[in-house]
């Protein structure tokens, strides 16, 4: 996975450069302010309800109103920066001429989608305008206007990128190719309607995978496929696509996405992550493979807080890799270990994957938080076994063991950071705050610790941190919205019923279904990335698992771990390349070392599959 498209730097002094700078101002500042207000009002709601027993009933309404604006403006910022997620594995190996064409298509295709959808977004906003909120008595137009405004701003960004590029002609040819495909589908429409659900192969297999592997950002690949299906194979009005996009992007539980991302950035900025790693190194740095165990422990403790595996890795790799290399570690081994540890830690609360799967399936997030710890411990043990086997004959040289006094001092420094994940989990499980609100407690905690204990808090970075958080959040949320729309279309087609019948007919009953689900999510995690795979297929498969009597939390853990293994397994797993990039490591050198870790993770996954207690043993009856 890479950023979408490198943002074009408009020629200085020209009108297009001024327009681009204005576009940055009208998206970045409002997004940063919206995120800051979200943090403050949700924190105020928690304090008012828990400390003063006087809930602020309007908080959720205002948070929901601002959230859609935050999500859409964040998507605009990400689009302008070229930060939308896309698959570049195939096109990166093409000759320069062909690669340039696909890069141009990655700009033109989203622009076409945005321009087609814009009038329907305006219609959707008009339909919603007559509805008023119960407490603030505001028209819903204040909320849903975010969609047409955001689509228009992203479309303007696309136009600026094309006009500011040096190859407008290639962009025109790409638009022509898309028009040819549209005309071909129009001519085939009568036939597509006669073949029933076989047409799903055309739209949701051929078109989705074709556009994803062609380098078109994943969110727009999903959106284009769903739009084409609704337009050419059904009688459904396209305003439905906008409403599904709205629903997917603005689900209130997903408000925790930007809040946890910001919390993760604070964790790095305040020095809490660095203190945690220093303490772990004092405990294990002197044993064979000690820093490898430190890396596993650090990923276990901070994973999931930032909302981005890249951010987790960025907090750990620079702190550990130089010393590990000094002690003789091979770069390929480091890339493999970092990548595999990302898969290991997917179920650790407050993982956004847990929150997302709870949001789209209705499973209790508190139960998911409780159920996610033991699976991660099991996988960490499996990874630790591989580390031990690989380093058991290693010479530890002159590495000295720190004194107990030094370790104790480092523990005191690291304790606030080590305690944070447990504080967050306890606040959700004990009912102090919801999964959405609890991140604000973590943010307040980090601010206080950074100012009072660590005395490391750079106020000048806050603005940039807010904008960067909005951009990453927008890139995630627009994928969730587009995947929600696609999942709705698949459900309405009757595919979910057919899938249920097929899965229920798998030989082996529950066991066969679980093993097939593992295989499906490993593949999906590899080709679609984590959140899109979860949002798209979890709503379809969870009802089937319930029919077979499988516990929701048990099935959730299997799907998340399977998806994580796929995400971090080469050659298609995009998380693998992200991990290598974080350590500036050649991916080719890490492919062989990662195989042992992947085998260990898969063995751990099979143990989880056949021992449900590991996922459900600590849930309240």
C-alpha positions in Angstrom: 0.0 0.0 0.0 1.3 3.4 -0.8 0.0 6.9 -0.8 -2.3 7.6 -3.7 -0.7 10.1 -5.9 2.1 12.5 -5.2 0.5 15.9 -5.0 1.3 18.1 -7.9 3.2 21.3 -6.9 1.5 24.0 -9.0 3.8 26.5 -10.8 4.6 29.4 -8.4 2.9 32.7 -9.2 0.2 31.2 -11.4 -3.5 31.3 -10.6 -3.6 27.5 -10.2 -1.0 27.8 -7.4 -3.0 30.4 -5.6 -6.1 28.3 -6.0 -4.3 25.3 -4.5 -3.2 27.3 -1.5 -6.7 28.6 -0.9 -8.0 25.0 -1.1 -5.4 24.0 1.6 -6.6 26.7 3.9 -10.4 26.0 3.5 -9.9 22.3 4.2 -7.1 22.1 6.7 -8.0 24.8 9.2 -11.7 23.8 9.5 -10.7 20.1 9.8 -8.3 20.9 12.6 -10.8 23.0 14.4 -13.5 20.3 14.0 -11.2 17.7 15.5 -10.2 19.9 18.4 -13.9 20.7 19.2 -14.8 17.0 19.0 -12.1 16.2 21.6 -13.2 19.0 23.9 -17.0 18.3 23.8 -16.7 14.6 24.2 -14.3 15.0 27.1 -16.7 17.5 28.6 -19.5 15.0 28.2 -17.6 12.3 30.0 -16.6 14.6 32.9 -20.1 16.0 33.2 -21.8 12.6 33.2 -19.3 10.6 35.4 -18.0 13.3 37.8 -21.1 15.6 38.1 -23.8 13.1 37.2 -25.3 15.7 34.9 -25.1 14.4 31.3 -24.9 16.9 28.4 -27.6 15.5 26.2 -26.7 17.6 23.2 -23.1 16.3 23.0 -23.8 13.3 20.7 -25.8 15.4 18.3 -23.1 18.1 17.9 -20.4 15.4 17.7 -22.3 13.6 14.9 -22.8 16.9 13.1 -19.1 17.8 13.2 -17.9 14.2 12.5 -19.2 14.1 8.9 -17.5 17.4 8.2 -14.3 16.1 9.8 -14.4 12.9 7.8 -15.1 14.6 4.4 -12.6 17.4 4.9 -10.0 14.9 6.0 -10.7 12.9 2.8 -10.2 16.2 0.9 -6.9 16.8 2.6 -5.7 13.3 2.0 -6.7 13.6 -1.7 -4.8 16.8 -2.1 -1.7 15.3 -0.4 -1.9 12.1 -2.3 -2.5 10.1 0.9 -5.4 7.9 -0.1 -4.6 4.1 0.1 -3.9 2.4 -3.1 -2.2 -0.8 -4.4 0.9 -0.1 -6.4 2.5 -3.5 -6.3 1.9 -4.2 -10.0 2.2 -0.9 -11.6 5.5 0.0 -9.9 7.2 -2.7 -12.0 5.9 -1.4 -15.3 7.9 0.6 -17.8 7.9 4.3 -17.3 5.4 5.1 -20.1 2.8 2.6 -18.8 3.3 3.6 -15.2 2.7 7.3 -16.1 -0.6 6.3 -17.8 -1.8 4.4 -14.7 -0.8 7.3 -12.4 -2.9 9.6 -14.6 -5.8 7.1 -14.4 -5.5 7.2 -10.6 -6.4 10.9 -10.8 -8.9 10.8 -13.6 -11.0 7.9 -12.3 -11.7 9.4 -8.9 -12.5 12.7 -10.6 -15.1 11.0 -12.8 -16.7 9.3 -9.8 -16.8 12.6 -7.8 -18.4 14.5 -10.7 -21.1 11.8 -11.3 -21.9 11.6 -7.6 -22.0 15.4 -6.9 -25.6 16.1 -8.1 -26.9 13.1 -6.2 -25.1 14.3 -3.1 -26.9 17.7 -3.5 -30.2 15.8 -3.8 -29.5 13.8 -0.7 -28.8 17.0 1.2 -32.1 18.5 0.1 -33.9 15.4 1.2 -32.3 15.5 4.7 -32.9 19.2 5.2 -36.4 18.7 6.5 -35.2 16.6 9.4 -34.3 18.4 12.6 -32.2 17.2 15.5 -34.1 16.5 18.8 -32.0 18.5 21.3 -30.3 21.3 19.3 -33.3 21.7 16.9 -30.9 22.1 13.9 -31.7 21.1 10.3 -29.8 18.0 9.2 -28.7 20.2 6.3 -26.0 21.5 8.6 -24.6 18.0 8.7 -25.2 16.4 5.3 -24.1 19.6 3.4 -20.6 18.2 4.1 -21.0 15.6 1.4 -21.7 17.9 -1.6 -19.2 20.4 -0.3 -16.5 17.7 0.2 -17.2 16.0 -3.2 -16.9 19.4 -4.9 -13.6 20.3 -3.1 -12.1 16.9 -4.0 -13.3 17.3 -7.6 -11.6 20.7 -7.7 -8.5 19.2 -6.3 -8.5 16.6 -9.1 -8.9 19.3 -11.7 -6.0 21.3 -10.2 -3.8 18.1 -10.2 -4.6 17.5 -13.9 -4.1 21.1 -15.0 -1.0 21.5 -12.9 0.6 18.3 -14.4 2.7 18.3 -17.4 0.6 15.7 -19.3 -3.0 16.9 -19.7 -3.2 14.9 -22.9 -2.6 11.6 -21.2 -5.4 12.5 -18.7 -7.7 13.2 -21.6 -6.9 9.8 -23.0 -7.6 8.2 -19.6 -11.0 9.9 -19.6 -11.7 8.5 -23.1 -10.8 5.0 -21.9 -13.3 5.3 -19.0 -15.9 6.6 -21.4 -15.4 3.5 -23.6 -15.9 1.2 -20.6 -19.0 3.1 -19.6 -20.5 2.8 -23.1 -19.6 -0.9 -23.2 -21.4 -1.5 -19.9 -24.4 0.5 -21.2 -24.7 -1.7 -24.3 -24.3 -4.8 -22.1 -26.8 -3.6 -19.5 -29.8 -5.5 -20.9 -27.8 -8.7 -20.9 -26.3 -8.0 -17.5 -29.8 -7.8 -16.0 -30.8 -11.1 -17.5 -28.0 -13.2 -16.0 -29.0 -12.4 -12.4 -26.3 -12.4 -9.7 -23.7 -13.6 -12.1 -23.3 -9.9 -13.0 -21.8 -9.5 -9.6 -18.6 -11.1 -11.0 -18.4 -8.3 -13.6 -18.8 -5.5 -11.1 -17.4 -6.7 -7.8 -14.7 -9.1 -9.0 -13.4 -7.9 -12.4 -14.1 -4.2 -12.0 -13.0 -4.0 -8.3 -9.8 -6.0 -8.7 -9.0 -4.5 -12.0 -9.2 -0.9 -10.7 -7.5 -1.8 -7.4 -4.5 -3.4 -9.1 -4.4 -0.6 -11.7 -3.5 1.7 -8.8 -6.8 3.6 -8.4 -7.3 4.5 -4.7 -9.2 1.7 -3.0 -12.1 3.9 -1.8 -12.8 5.1 -5.4 -12.4 1.6 -6.8 -15.2 0.4 -4.4 -17.2 3.5 -5.2 -16.9 3.1 -9.0 -17.8 -0.6 -8.9 -20.9 0.1 -6.7 -22.0 3.0 -8.9 -21.6 1.0 -12.1 -23.6 -1.9 -10.6 -26.5 0.3 -9.4 -26.5 2.2 -12.7 -26.3 -0.6 -15.2 -27.7 -3.7 -13.4 -30.5 -2.3 -11.2 -33.2 0.3 -11.0 -31.9 1.8 -7.8 -31.5 5.6 -7.7 -27.9 6.7 -7.2 -29.0 8.9 -4.2 -29.0 5.5 -2.3 -25.2 5.3 -2.9 -24.7 8.7 -1.4 -26.9 7.8 1.7 -24.9 4.5 2.2 -21.7 6.5 1.9 -23.0 8.9 4.5 -24.0 6.1 6.8 -20.6 4.4 6.5 -18.5 7.5 7.0 -20.5 9.0 9.9 -21.3 6.0 12.1 -20.7 7.5 15.6 -18.6 4.6 16.8 -16.1 5.5 14.1 -15.5 8.9 15.6 -12.9 7.0 17.7 -10.8 6.7 14.5 -9.5 10.3 14.5 -9.4 10.5 18.3 -7.2 7.4 18.7 -5.0 8.5 15.8 -4.4 11.8 17.6 -3.8 9.9 20.8 -1.1 7.9 19.1 0.6 11.0 17.8 0.6 12.4 21.3 2.2 9.2 22.6 5.2 9.8 20.3 5.4 13.6 20.8 5.4 13.4 24.6 8.2 10.8 24.7 5.9 8.2 26.3 6.7 5.6 23.6 10.4 6.2 23.9 10.3 5.8 27.7 8.4 2.5 27.3 11.0 1.1 24.9 13.9 2.2 27.1 12.4 0.3 30.1 11.8 -2.9 28.1 15.3 -2.7 26.7 16.7 -2.6 30.3 14.9 -5.8 31.1 15.7 -7.8 28.0 18.4 -6.0 26.1 21.2 -8.2 27.7 19.8 -11.6 26.7 20.2 -13.4 23.4 17.8 -11.8 20.9 16.8 -9.4 23.7 16.0 -6.4 21.6 13.8 -8.6 19.4 11.7 -9.4 22.5 11.7 -5.7 23.3 10.3 -5.0 19.8 7.5 -7.6 20.3 6.7 -6.1 23.8 6.6 -2.6 22.5 4.3 -3.4 19.7 2.1 -5.3 22.1 1.8 -2.3 24.4 1.3 0.6 22.0 -0.3 -1.2 19.0 -3.7 0.0 18.1 -3.6 3.3 20.0 -2.5 5.4 17.0 -5.1 3.9 14.5 -2.3 3.3 12.1 0.1 0.4 12.0 2.5 2.7 10.2 2.4 5.0 13.1 3.0 2.2 15.6 6.0 1.1 13.6 7.3 4.6 13.2 7.4 5.0 17.0 9.4 1.8 17.5 11.7 1.2 14.5 13.9 4.4 14.9 14.3 3.7 18.6 15.4 0.1 18.3 16.8 -0.6 14.8 20.1 1.3 15.1 21.1 -0.6 18.3 19.9 -3.9 16.9 22.0 -3.4 13.8 25.0 -2.4 16.0 24.6 -5.8 17.8 24.8 -7.6 14.5 21.1 -8.0 13.4 20.5 -8.4 9.7 18.2 -5.8 8.1 16.1 -8.4 6.5 15.4 -10.0 9.9 14.4 -6.7 11.4 12.0 -5.9 8.6 10.5 -9.4 8.9 10.1 -9.1 12.7 8.5 -5.7 12.5 6.1 -6.8 9.8 5.1 -10.0 11.6 4.6 -8.1 14.9 2.1 -5.9 13.1 0.0 -9.0 12.4 0.5 -10.2 15.9 -0.9 -7.1 17.5 -4.2 -6.6 15.5 -6.5 -7.8 18.3 -4.9 -5.7 21.1 -7.4 -3.1 22.4 -8.0 -0.3 21.7 -7.4 -1.5 18.2 -9.4 0.4 15.6 -10.0 -2.9 13.8 -11.9 -4.1 16.9 -13.9 -0.9 17.0 -14.7 -1.1 13.3 -15.8 -4.7 13.4 -18.0 -3.9 16.4 -19.5 -0.9 14.5 -20.4 -2.9 11.4 -21.6 -6.1 13.1 -23.2 -5.0 16.3 -20.8 -7.0 18.5 -20.1 -5.4 21.9 -16.9 -3.4 21.7 -16.3 -3.9 25.4 -16.5 -7.7 24.8 -14.1 -7.4 21.9 -11.6 -5.4 24.0 -11.8 -8.1 26.7 -11.5 -11.0 24.1 -8.6 -9.5 22.2 -5.9 -9.7 24.8 -5.3 -13.5 25.1 -5.2 -14.1 21.3 -2.5 -11.4 21.1 -0.6 -13.0 24.0 -0.7 -16.4 22.3 0.6 -14.9 19.0 3.4 -13.0 20.9 4.5 -16.3 22.5 4.5 -18.0 19.1 6.6 -15.1 17.7 8.9 -15.3 20.8 9.5 -19.0 20.2 10.8 -18.2 16.7 13.0 -15.4 18.1 14.4 -17.8 20.6 15.2 -20.5 18.0 16.9 -18.0 15.7 19.0 -16.3 18.5 19.8 -19.3 20.8 23.4 -19.5 19.5 23.9 -15.8 19.3 26.9 -14.2 21.0 25.8 -11.4 23.3 29.3 -9.9 23.5 29.9 -7.2 26.1 26.3 -6.2 26.6 25.9 -5.3 30.2 22.8 -6.0 32.3 21.5 -2.7 33.8 21.4 -2.6 37.6 18.1 -3.0 39.4 18.3 0.6 40.4 18.5 1.7 36.8 15.7 -0.6 35.7 13.6 0.7 38.5 14.2 4.3 37.5 13.3 3.4 33.9 10.2 1.6 35.1 9.0 4.7 36.9 9.6 6.8 33.9 7.8 4.3 31.6 4.9 3.4 34.0 2.5 6.1 32.7 3.0 4.9 29.1 2.7 1.2 30.1 -0.5 2.0 32.1 -2.3 3.9 29.3 -3.7 0.9 27.3 -4.9 -0.7 30.5 -6.5 2.6 31.6 -8.3 2.8 28.3 -9.6 -0.7 28.4 -10.7 -0.4 32.0 -12.6 2.8 31.3 -14.6 1.1 28.5 -15.2 -2.2 30.3 -16.3 -0.5 33.6 -18.6 1.9 31.8 -16.8 5.1 32.6 -16.8 6.0 28.9 -17.9 4.6 25.6 -15.4 3.3 23.0 -15.8 6.6 21.3 -15.4 8.8 24.3 -12.5 6.9 26.0 -10.0 8.2 23.6 -10.5 11.7 24.9 -9.6 10.4 28.4 -6.4 9.0 26.9 -5.7 12.3 25.1 -6.2 14.3 28.4 -4.0 11.7 30.2 -1.2 12.1 27.6 -1.3 15.9 27.7 -1.1 15.9 31.6 1.7 13.3 31.6 3.6 15.1 28.9 3.4 18.5 30.6 3.8 17.4 34.2 6.0 14.3 34.2 7.9 14.2 31.0 8.0 17.9 30.4 8.1 17.2 26.7 5.2 18.9 25.0 5.7 21.0 21.8 2.6 23.2 21.5 3.9 24.4 18.1 3.3 20.9 16.6 -0.4 20.7 17.7 -1.8 22.4 14.6 0.1 20.1 12.2 -0.8 17.0 14.3 -4.5 17.9 14.1 -4.3 18.3 10.3 -2.3 15.1 9.8 -4.8 13.2 12.0 -7.7 14.6 10.0 -6.0 13.5 6.7 -5.3 9.9 7.9 -8.8 9.7 9.3 -10.4 10.9 6.1 -8.4 8.3 4.1 -9.7 5.5 6.4 -13.3 6.7 6.7 -13.9 7.2 3.0 -12.9 3.6 2.5 -15.3 2.5 5.2 -18.0 4.5 3.6 -17.4 3.1 0.1 -17.1 -0.4 1.5 -20.4 0.1 3.4 -22.1 1.1 0.1 -20.7 -2.0 -1.6 -21.7 -4.3 1.2 -25.3 -2.9 1.0 -25.4 -3.5 -2.8 -24.2 -7.1 -2.3 -26.8 -7.6 0.4 -29.6 -6.2 -1.7 -28.6 -8.4 -4.7 -29.3 -11.5 -2.6 -25.6 -12.4 -2.6 -25.6 -12.6 1.2 -28.3 -15.3 1.1 -26.5 -17.2 -1.5 -23.2 -16.9 0.3 -24.9 -18.1 3.5 -26.2 -21.1 1.7 -22.8 -21.9 0.2 -20.9 -21.5 3.5 -23.5 -23.5 5.4 -23.0 -26.3 2.8 -19.3 -26.5 3.4 -18.2 -29.9 4.5 -17.2 -30.2 8.2 -20.0 -27.9 9.6 -18.6 -25.3 12.0 -15.0 -26.4 11.6 -15.2 -26.3 7.8 -16.8 -22.9 8.0 -14.2 -21.5 10.3 -11.3 -22.9 8.2 -12.9 -21.5 5.0 -13.4 -18.1 6.8 -9.7 -18.1 7.8 -8.7 -18.7 4.2 -11.0 -16.0 2.9 -9.8 -13.3 5.3 -6.1 -14.1 4.7 -6.7 -13.5 1.0 -8.8 -10.4 1.6 -6.3 -9.0 4.0 -3.6 -9.4 1.4 -5.4 -7.8 -1.5 -7.8 -5.3 0.1 -6.1 -4.1 3.3 -7.6 -4.5 6.7 -10.5 -2.1 7.3 -12.0 -2.5 3.8 -11.9 -6.3 4.1 -13.6 -6.1 7.5 -16.3 -3.6 6.6 -17.1 -5.3 3.3 -17.4 -9.0 4.4 -17.9 -9.0 8.2 -21.6 -8.0 7.9 -22.1 -10.8 5.4 -20.3 -13.6 7.3 -21.2 -12.9 10.9 -24.9 -13.8 10.6 -23.8 -17.1 9.1 -21.4 -17.8 12.0 -24.3 -17.1 14.4 -26.5 -19.6 12.6 -23.7 -22.2 13.3 -23.6 -21.3 17.0 -20.1 -19.7 16.9 -19.5 -17.0 19.5 -19.3 -13.5 17.9 -16.1 -12.6 19.8 -14.4 -15.9 18.8 -15.3 -15.4 15.2 -14.2 -11.7 15.4 -10.7 -12.7 16.7 -10.3 -15.3 13.9 -11.2 -12.9 11.2 -9.0 -10.1 12.5 -5.9 -12.3 13.0 -6.5 -13.9 9.5 -6.8 -10.5 7.9 -3.7 -9.4 9.8 -1.7 -12.3 8.5 -2.7 -11.6 5.0 -2.0 -7.9 5.4 1.6 -8.5 6.4 2.5 -11.5 4.2 4.4 -10.9 1.0 4.2 -10.7 -2.0 0.8 -9.0 -1.9 0.5 -8.0 1.8 0.9 -4.2 1.8 1.7 -4.0 5.5 4.9 -6.0 4.8 6.1 -3.2 2.5 5.1 -0.5 5.0 7.2 -2.2 7.7 10.2 -2.4 5.3 9.8 1.2 4.4 9.7 2.2 8.1 13.1 0.6 8.6 14.5 1.6 5.2 15.0 -2.1 4.4 15.0 -3.8 1.0 11.8 -6.0 1.0 13.6 -8.7 -1.0 15.9 -9.3 2.0 12.9 -9.7 4.4 10.9 -12.2 2.4 12.8 -15.3 3.5 13.1 -14.3 7.2 9.4 -13.6 7.5 8.3 -17.1 6.5 9.2 -18.5 10.0 7.1 -15.8 11.7 4.2 -16.3 9.4 4.2 -20.0 10.0 4.2 -19.4 13.8 1.3 -16.9 13.5 -0.6 -19.4 11.4 -0.1 -22.1 14.0 -1.3 -19.6 16.7 -4.3 -18.9 14.5 -5.2 -22.6 14.3 -4.9 -22.9 18.1 -7.3 -19.9 18.4 -9.7 -21.6 16.0 -9.9 -24.9 17.9 -9.7 -23.4 21.4 -12.5 -20.8 21.6 -11.9 -20.2 25.3 -8.8 -18.2 24.4 -11.2 -15.6 22.9 -14.2 -15.9 25.2 -12.8 -17.2 28.5 -12.8 -13.8 30.3 -16.1 -12.6 29.0 -18.8 -12.1 31.6 -21.5 -14.8 31.4 
